[in-house]
Amino acid sequence: MAYFRKRKGKKGITWQAVIRMGGRRSQVATFRTKGEAEEWARETESAISKGKYLPSYEAKRRTVKELLERYQETEIPKKKDQANPKRQADFWIDRLGDLRLFQLTRSTIVEVRDELAKRLAPATVNRYLALLSHACTMAEREWEWMDTNPLRKVSSLEEPRGRVRFLSNAEKDRLLDAASKSPHPHLYAIVLIALTAGARKGEILGLRWKDVDLDSSRAVLHNTKNNERRTLTLVPQVVDELTTLQKIRRIDDDLIFTNARSGGANSSYFEKAWQKARSQARLKDFRFHDLRHTCASNLAMNGATTAELAAVLGHKTLEMVKRYSHLSDEHVRGVVERTAKKVLGSGE
């Protein structure tokens, strides 16, 4: 059964036709005149009654390019990291942009997925798929441009287990020595925070003086990867470094790690200083993010539980920290042996 709604907007009066039949998903389309709306409704009702598959009016009219351009305009600005999603959306526009939405089939997406898999890591391919899937979900549930999301039946690629590369004591000493001698004024403090507090590089570089309480040895992270506020515990060595930096801080910038002469911690100058320190420390296959793994690994080897690790690292689930669980085996065995000795011992 169809019904019609008269609407008045910036472009004048339009007519919206809505068809609801037998519990099926509603078919909705907008036209310039009521006559056009009534004609579309008759044809659509006839096709539905004959059991034909009929893509929605919008799915036949809109293209993948239109979908992703709207997604770039409305959804990507909400993401903290906007560069990667924009690049991914541009990729899908380039590859599939000319298709009408009803032509965006599972087989078409799988073909592109498999091509991507030949040159990108599985995790990266899955992020490309996730972006397109979210755009299609918006088109289905909120914009009423699609009847269903074709990516629901597209399998993600299997990802390898998370990498765990952490510093040995000798490597740690060499890196801290190299960082302390670096001409970059902040490299040592940044490395020290990553190594002892497990913070990500972006979280550290975003720290502001108002977020730090040196008296209580704490810093609050407001902009984290999972959008939840987290508190960092600052060890005495970090407090000492920040106290020194506070004495020479810039009064026109609240960021802790910024410097007019060096171009700021986010500049290529910082990256070059990090790369040089890493080279001087003779570290192989080591990235800045591995300082976070080193912090977690050291905590695990010193008896931290998975729940405690999750709290320090800011993970929402324990699954992410299970990669470190094997490092605490010796600690767990010691707890079991001490408990067994008390329970089964002589009672002394």
C-alpha positions in Angstrom: 0.0 0.0 0.0 1.4 3.3 -1.0 1.0 6.7 0.5 2.3 10.1 -0.4 3.8 13.0 1.5 4.0 16.6 0.3 7.2 18.3 1.4 8.4 21.9 1.1 12.2 22.5 1.1 14.8 24.9 -0.2 14.3 23.6 -3.8 10.6 24.0 -3.6 7.8 21.4 -3.2 8.5 17.7 -3.7 6.4 14.5 -3.3 7.6 11.5 -1.4 6.1 8.1 -2.2 6.3 5.4 0.5 5.3 1.7 -0.2 4.8 -0.8 2.6 3.8 -4.4 1.5 3.6 -7.6 3.5 6.3 -6.8 6.1 8.9 -6.0 3.4 11.4 -3.2 3.7 9.7 0.1 2.9 10.4 1.5 -0.6 10.8 5.3 -0.5 11.4 7.7 -3.4 11.1 11.5 -3.9 9.7 13.2 -7.0 9.0 16.7 -8.3 5.3 16.0 -8.9 2.7 13.9 -7.3 1.9 12.3 -10.7 5.5 11.0 -11.0 5.3 9.6 -7.5 2.0 7.8 -8.2 3.4 6.3 -11.4 6.5 5.0 -9.6 4.4 3.6 -6.8 2.1 1.7 -9.3 5.1 0.1 -11.1 6.9 -0.7 -7.9 3.8 -2.3 -6.2 3.3 -4.4 -9.4 6.9 -5.6 -9.4 6.8 -6.5 -5.7 3.5 -8.4 -6.1 5.1 -10.5 -8.9 8.0 -11.4 -6.5 10.6 -9.5 -8.5 13.7 -8.2 -6.8 13.5 -4.4 -7.1 16.3 -2.2 -5.9 15.2 0.9 -4.1 14.8 4.1 -6.1 17.9 5.6 -4.4 20.0 2.5 -4.9 19.3 2.7 -8.6 19.9 6.5 -8.8 22.9 7.0 -6.5 26.5 6.0 -7.2 29.3 4.6 -5.0 31.1 7.9 -5.5 28.1 9.9 -4.2 27.9 7.5 -1.2 31.6 8.0 -0.3 31.6 11.7 -0.9 28.8 12.1 1.5 30.6 9.8 4.0 33.7 12.0 3.6 31.7 15.1 4.3 29.7 13.8 7.3 31.5 10.9 9.0 35.3 11.2 8.4 35.5 14.6 10.2 34.3 12.8 13.3 37.4 10.6 13.3 40.6 11.7 15.0 42.8 10.3 12.4 41.3 11.6 9.2 44.1 11.0 6.7 43.8 7.2 6.4 40.0 7.1 6.1 40.1 9.8 3.5 42.7 7.9 1.5 40.7 4.7 1.8 37.5 6.4 0.6 39.4 7.9 -2.3 40.6 4.5 -3.2 37.1 3.0 -3.3 35.9 6.0 -5.4 38.7 5.5 -7.9 38.0 1.7 -8.2 34.2 1.5 -7.9 32.9 5.1 -7.9 31.0 4.8 -11.2 28.8 1.9 -10.0 25.2 2.4 -9.0 24.7 1.3 -5.4 22.6 -1.7 -6.4 25.5 -2.8 -8.5 27.9 -2.9 -5.5 27.8 -6.6 -5.1 29.6 -9.0 -2.9 31.6 -10.5 -5.8 32.7 -7.1 -7.0 34.0 -6.2 -3.5 35.7 -9.5 -3.0 37.6 -9.1 -6.3 39.0 -5.7 -5.2 39.7 -7.2 -1.7 41.8 -9.9 -3.3 43.7 -7.4 -5.4 44.5 -5.3 -2.3 45.7 -8.4 -0.5 48.5 -8.9 -3.0 50.2 -5.6 -2.0 48.9 -4.7 1.5 49.0 -6.4 4.9 45.8 -8.3 5.9 45.1 -5.8 8.7 45.3 -2.9 6.3 43.0 -4.6 3.8 40.5 -5.1 6.6 40.5 -1.4 7.4 39.7 -0.6 3.8 36.8 -3.1 4.0 35.7 -1.7 7.3 35.4 1.9 6.0 33.3 0.8 3.0 31.1 -1.3 5.2 30.5 1.6 7.6 29.6 3.8 4.6 27.1 1.2 3.4 25.6 0.8 6.8 25.0 4.6 7.0 23.4 4.4 3.5 21.2 1.6 4.6 20.1 2.6 8.1 20.1 6.4 8.1 20.2 7.7 4.6 17.9 5.1 3.0 20.1 4.9 -0.1 20.6 1.1 0.0 18.4 -1.9 0.8 21.2 -3.9 2.5 24.9 -3.7 3.2 26.7 -6.1 0.7 29.8 -6.3 3.0 27.9 -8.3 5.7 28.8 -11.4 3.7 32.3 -10.4 2.7 34.9 -12.1 4.8 37.8 -10.2 6.4 41.3 -11.5 5.9 42.9 -13.5 8.6 45.4 -11.3 10.5 48.6 -12.6 12.0 49.0 -12.5 15.8 50.1 -9.1 17.2 53.8 -8.4 17.0 55.7 -8.3 20.3 59.2 -6.9 20.0 60.6 -5.6 23.3 64.0 -4.4 24.4 66.5 -6.5 26.3 68.2 -4.7 29.2 71.3 -4.1 27.2 69.3 -2.6 24.3 67.3 -0.5 26.7 70.5 1.0 28.2 72.0 1.7 24.8 68.8 3.5 23.6 68.4 5.6 26.7 72.1 6.6 26.4 71.7 7.6 22.8 68.5 9.5 23.4 70.0 11.4 26.3 72.8 12.6 24.1 70.6 13.6 21.2 70.5 17.2 20.1 66.8 17.0 20.1 65.7 18.7 23.4 62.7 16.3 24.0 63.7 12.9 22.6 64.9 11.5 25.9 61.8 12.5 27.9 59.5 11.2 25.1 61.3 7.8 24.9 61.3 7.6 28.7 57.5 8.1 29.0 56.8 5.5 26.3 59.1 3.0 27.9 57.8 3.4 31.5 54.2 4.4 31.0 53.3 2.5 27.8 51.8 5.6 26.1 51.6 5.8 22.3 53.6 8.4 20.5 50.6 10.5 19.5 49.4 10.5 23.1 52.7 11.7 24.4 53.2 14.4 21.8 49.7 15.6 22.6 50.4 16.1 26.3 49.8 19.6 27.6 51.1 21.2 30.8 47.6 21.5 32.2 47.3 17.7 31.9 50.3 17.0 34.1 50.5 17.1 37.9 54.2 16.7 38.8 53.4 16.8 42.5 51.3 13.6 42.3 53.4 12.2 39.4 50.4 11.8 37.1 49.4 12.9 33.6 45.9 12.6 32.1 45.5 11.6 28.5 42.3 13.1 27.0 42.7 12.1 23.4 43.4 8.4 23.3 42.9 5.8 20.6 39.7 4.4 22.1 38.4 7.8 23.1 38.5 7.1 26.8 40.4 9.2 29.3 43.4 7.5 30.8 45.9 8.4 33.6 49.6 7.9 33.2 51.8 7.2 36.2 55.0 9.2 35.9 58.1 7.5 37.4 60.6 9.8 39.2 63.0 9.9 36.2 60.2 11.3 34.0 59.1 13.8 36.7 62.7 15.0 36.9 62.8 15.5 33.1 59.5 17.3 33.0 60.5 19.5 35.9 63.6 20.6 33.9 61.5 21.2 30.8 58.9 23.2 32.8 61.5 25.7 33.8 62.3 26.6 30.1 58.8 26.0 28.7 57.3 28.4 26.1 54.7 30.7 27.5 52.8 30.9 24.2 52.3 27.2 23.8 50.7 24.8 26.3 52.1 21.7 24.5 54.9 20.1 26.5 56.9 18.8 23.6 57.3 21.8 21.3 60.3 23.9 20.5 60.6 26.8 18.1 64.2 26.0 17.1 63.6 22.3 16.4 60.2 22.8 14.7 58.3 20.8 17.3 58.1 17.2 18.4 55.8 16.4 15.5 58.2 17.6 12.8 60.6 15.6 10.7 63.3 16.8 13.0 61.9 14.6 15.7 61.7 11.6 13.4 65.3 12.0 12.3 66.4 12.3 15.9 64.6 9.1 16.8 66.0 7.2 13.8 69.5 8.4 14.6 69.2 7.3 18.3 67.8 3.9 17.2 70.8 3.5 14.9 73.3 4.5 17.5 71.7 2.0 19.9 72.2 -0.7 17.3 68.5 -1.7 17.4 67.2 -4.0 14.6 63.6 -4.5 13.6 62.5 -1.9 16.3 59.8 0.8 15.9 58.8 3.5 18.3 55.6 1.7 19.1 57.7 -1.2 20.4 58.6 0.9 23.4 55.0 0.4 24.4 55.4 -3.3 24.0 58.5 -3.2 26.1 56.7 -1.4 28.9 53.9 -4.1 28.8 56.4 -6.9 28.6 58.3 -5.6 31.6 55.1 -5.3 33.6 54.1 -8.9 32.6 57.4 -10.3 33.6 57.1 -8.5 37.0 53.8 -10.1 37.8 51.2 -7.7 36.4 47.9 -9.4 35.6 46.1 -9.0 32.3 43.6 -6.7 33.9 46.4 -4.5 35.2 48.1 -4.5 31.8 44.8 -3.5 30.1 44.4 -0.6 32.6 47.9 0.7 32.0 47.8 0.3 28.2 44.2 1.6 27.9 42.8 -1.5 26.2 39.0 -2.1 26.4 39.3 -5.8 26.3 41.7 -8.3 27.8 42.2 -10.0 24.4 44.7 -7.3 23.3 47.0 -8.0 26.2 46.9 -11.8 26.1 50.0 -11.5 23.8 52.0 -10.8 26.9 50.6 -13.5 29.1 53.3 -16.0 28.3 55.9 -13.6 29.8 54.3 -13.9 33.2 54.4 -17.7 33.3 57.3 -17.7 35.7 55.5 -15.4 38.1 52.4 -17.5 38.0 54.3 -20.7 38.6 56.0 -19.0 41.6 52.6 -18.0 43.0 51.3 -21.6 42.6 54.4 -23.2 44.1 54.4 -20.9 47.1 50.7 -21.5 47.7 51.1 -25.3 47.3 53.9 -25.2 49.8 51.7 -23.6 52.4 48.7 -25.8 51.7 50.6 -29.1 51.4 53.5 -28.4 53.6 54.1 -29.2 57.3 51.9 -26.4 58.5 54.8 -24.4 59.9 
